[in-house]
Amino acid sequence: MKQLNRRQIIGWIAVTLSIVITCFWAFWGIIENFHEGWYFESWLSNVGLMFIQYLSPMLIFMGVTLISIFWPRIGAGLHVILALFAAWFFQAFTNPATLLLIAPLIGLGALYWFGRPQPRRLAVSLAIGLPMLTIIISGVEPVLRVSQRIDDGDFQARLVQGNGVTLIWAPDGPGWSRTGANWHEAQEVCQFLSEDGLTSAPKAQYIWRLPTTDEAVRSMARHGRNSGGEWDDEIASAVYDVTPDKESPLWNSHSQVIYW
């Protein structure tokens, strides 16, 4: 009887750790999905990206957890496989920090090898229910925010004024890269923009320029109103009266602006 109790304790320690990890990936996935993802015009494409790119770590770890509850020895082996995959993917031999990921996976596999969480129905319910609850709670605000974004479809040159700035921002074109660029590359792009901002000239025109950080912060808006941003250069941080979002007039909500 003592042996059985010990195995139950070990099993529940394993399940608890798995749930904590799965909930973390659930929280990270749903937050990142609406922070850098959800940019397609197609709802189905956005949902597909959410599950494939952002929620897949949670789903994979949840699946491994459920297998480990029903078939502990197989689950233990899967944890070792995940550890080996992490070592390969993150190049463990050149990145010692990866050991912080590999060692817990192997340790968790060992717990499942020896542990037997009982009752299994409760373990399964918690392993599924708590991560799903995390997604719902963490996803409420991002879902509401994204659903209320303003997109007037006007991607021409825009005059943005208020909060101490008056700037004309270039229209959609070479000046708004879809792939991202470093500061020097972006500066060069601006220098070569034509007067209408729609093409890149063969010679430098010096008509357009990059905004300063302070100008960019002061130009941010939410729901058509300036966000009241201020840039603190000493601590390199922006403070807003209202948190801005990827909306008109500055942003195309269907672009991957996070990668700038």
C-alpha positions in Angstrom: 0.0 0.0 0.0 2.9 2.4 0.8 4.4 1.6 -2.5 1.2 2.4 -4.3 0.8 5.7 -2.5 4.4 6.7 -3.3 3.7 6.0 -7.0 0.6 8.1 -6.9 2.4 11.0 -5.3 5.1 10.8 -8.0 2.5 10.6 -10.7 0.6 13.6 -9.4 3.8 15.6 -9.2 4.4 14.8 -12.9 0.9 15.8 -13.8 1.0 19.0 -11.9 4.3 20.0 -13.6 2.9 19.1 -17.0 -0.2 21.2 -16.4 1.9 24.2 -15.3 4.0 23.9 -18.5 0.9 23.4 -20.7 -0.8 26.4 -19.1 2.3 28.5 -19.7 2.2 27.6 -23.4 -1.5 28.3 -23.5 -1.0 31.7 -22.0 2.0 32.5 -24.3 0.3 31.2 -27.4 -3.0 33.0 -27.2 -1.3 36.3 -26.2 1.3 36.1 -29.0 -1.4 35.1 -31.5 -3.2 38.4 -31.2 0.0 40.4 -30.6 2.0 39.4 -33.7 -0.4 37.2 -35.5 -4.0 37.6 -36.6 -3.1 39.7 -39.7 -4.7 37.8 -42.5 -7.9 39.1 -44.1 -9.3 35.6 -44.0 -10.7 34.4 -40.7 -9.9 30.8 -41.5 -6.3 31.7 -42.3 -6.0 33.5 -38.9 -7.5 30.5 -37.1 -5.2 28.1 -38.9 -2.1 30.2 -38.1 -3.3 30.3 -34.4 -3.4 26.6 -34.1 -0.3 25.7 -36.2 2.1 28.4 -35.0 0.9 29.7 -31.6 -1.1 27.0 -29.9 0.8 24.0 -31.2 3.3 23.9 -28.3 0.4 23.7 -25.9 -1.4 21.1 -27.9 1.7 19.0 -28.3 2.5 19.1 -24.6 -1.1 18.4 -23.7 -1.1 15.4 -26.0 2.1 14.1 -24.4 0.7 14.6 -21.0 -2.5 12.6 -21.8 -0.4 9.8 -23.3 1.7 9.8 -20.2 -1.3 9.5 -17.9 -2.7 6.5 -19.8 0.6 4.9 -20.9 3.4 6.1 -18.5 6.3 4.3 -20.1 5.4 5.5 -23.6 4.9 9.0 -22.2 8.3 8.9 -20.5 9.9 8.0 -23.9 8.1 10.9 -25.6 9.5 13.3 -23.1 13.0 12.1 -23.9 12.3 12.5 -27.6 11.1 16.1 -26.9 14.3 16.7 -25.0 16.4 15.4 -27.9 14.4 17.5 -30.4 14.9 20.6 -28.2 18.6 19.9 -28.1 18.8 19.7 -31.9 16.4 22.6 -32.6 18.1 25.0 -30.1 21.6 23.7 -30.8 22.3 22.6 -27.2 26.0 22.1 -27.9 26.5 25.8 -28.7 23.8 27.1 -26.4 24.3 25.9 -22.8 21.1 27.7 -21.7 19.1 25.0 -23.6 20.0 22.6 -20.7 17.4 24.5 -18.7 14.8 23.1 -21.1 16.3 19.7 -21.7 16.9 18.6 -18.1 13.3 19.3 -16.9 11.9 17.3 -19.8 14.0 14.3 -19.0 13.2 14.6 -15.3 9.5 14.8 -16.1 9.8 11.7 -18.2 11.4 9.9 -15.3 8.5 11.0 -13.0 6.0 9.4 -15.4 8.1 6.3 -15.7 7.8 5.6 -12.0 4.6 7.5 -11.2 0.9 6.5 -11.6 -1.5 9.4 -11.0 -4.9 8.1 -9.7 -7.7 8.7 -10.4 -6.8 9.0 -14.0 -10.1 10.6 -14.9 -9.4 13.6 -12.6 -5.8 13.9 -14.0 -7.2 14.0 -17.6 -9.8 16.5 -16.7 -7.3 18.9 -15.1 -4.7 18.4 -17.9 -7.3 19.5 -20.5 -9.5 21.9 -18.5 -6.9 24.1 -16.9 -5.0 25.0 -20.1 -8.3 25.6 -21.9 -9.4 27.9 -19.0 -6.1 29.7 -19.3 -6.7 30.3 -23.0 -10.2 31.7 -22.3 -9.2 34.0 -19.5 -6.0 35.2 -21.2 -7.7 35.6 -24.6 -10.7 37.7 -23.6 -8.9 41.1 -23.7 -7.0 40.4 -27.0 -10.1 39.1 -28.7 -12.1 42.2 -27.8 -9.2 44.5 -28.8 -8.6 43.0 -32.2 -12.4 42.8 -32.9 -12.6 46.5 -32.3 -9.7 47.6 -34.5 -10.4 50.5 -36.8 -9.3 50.0 -40.4 -10.5 52.7 -42.8 -8.7 51.2 -45.8 -7.0 54.5 -46.6 -3.3 53.7 -47.2 -2.4 56.9 -48.9 -0.1 59.6 -47.4 -1.6 60.5 -44.1 -1.4 63.7 -42.0 -1.0 62.9 -38.4 -1.1 65.8 -36.0 -1.6 66.4 -32.3 0.3 65.6 -29.1 3.1 68.0 -30.2 3.7 66.6 -33.7 2.5 67.4 -37.2 3.8 64.8 -39.7 2.9 63.5 -43.1 3.5 59.7 -43.2 4.3 58.0 -46.5 1.7 55.9 -48.2 1.7 52.2 -48.4 4.7 51.2 -50.5 8.4 50.7 -50.3 8.5 52.9 -47.1 6.5 50.3 -45.2 8.5 47.1 -45.5 6.6 43.8 -45.2 9.7 41.9 -44.1 11.4 44.3 -41.7 14.7 46.1 -41.8 17.4 47.4 -39.5 17.7 51.1 -38.8 20.4 51.7 -41.5 18.4 49.8 -44.2 15.2 51.7 -43.3 17.0 55.0 -43.4 18.3 54.2 -46.9 14.8 53.2 -48.1 13.5 56.6 -46.9 16.2 58.4 -48.7 15.4 56.8 -52.0 11.6 57.2 -51.8 10.0 59.2 -54.6 8.1 62.3 -53.8 4.7 60.5 -53.9 6.2 57.8 -51.7 5.0 55.0 -54.0 8.3 54.0 -55.7 12.0 53.8 -54.9 14.0 56.1 -57.1 17.4 55.1 -58.7 19.1 57.9 -56.8 18.7 59.3 -53.3 15.9 61.9 -53.2 16.2 63.0 -49.5 12.5 63.9 -49.4 11.4 61.5 -46.7 13.0 60.5 -43.5 12.6 58.1 -40.6 10.6 59.5 -37.6 12.4 59.9 -34.4 11.4 57.5 -31.6 9.7 60.4 -29.8 7.7 61.4 -32.9 6.7 57.8 -33.5 5.5 57.4 -29.9 3.6 60.7 -30.0 1.9 59.7 -33.3 0.4 56.5 -32.0 -3.4 56.3 -31.9 -6.3 54.1 -30.7 -9.8 54.2 -32.2 -9.0 57.3 -34.2 -7.7 59.3 -31.2 -4.2 60.1 -30.2 -2.9 57.8 -27.5 -1.1 60.6 -25.6 2.3 58.9 -25.8 5.5 60.2 -24.4 9.0 58.9 -24.8 11.3 58.8 -21.8 14.8 58.8 -23.3 16.6 58.1 -20.0 14.9 54.8 -19.4 14.1 54.1 -23.1 10.4 53.6 -22.5 7.1 54.9 -23.8 4.2 55.8 -21.6 0.6 56.2 -23.1 -2.6 57.5 -21.7 -4.3 54.9 -23.8 -2.4 51.8 -25.1 -2.2 52.1 -28.9 -3.0 49.3 -31.3 -2.4 48.3 -34.9 -5.0 50.6 -36.5 -5.5 53.4 -39.0 -4.2 55.9 -39.8 -0.6 54.6 -39.3 -1.0 50.9 -39.5 -2.3 48.4 -42.0 -4.0 45.9 -39.6 -3.3 43.1 -42.2 0.4 43.5 -42.1 3.1 41.9 -39.9 4.2 45.2 -38.4 5.5 43.4 -35.2 8.5 42.3 -37.2 9.7 45.8 -37.8 
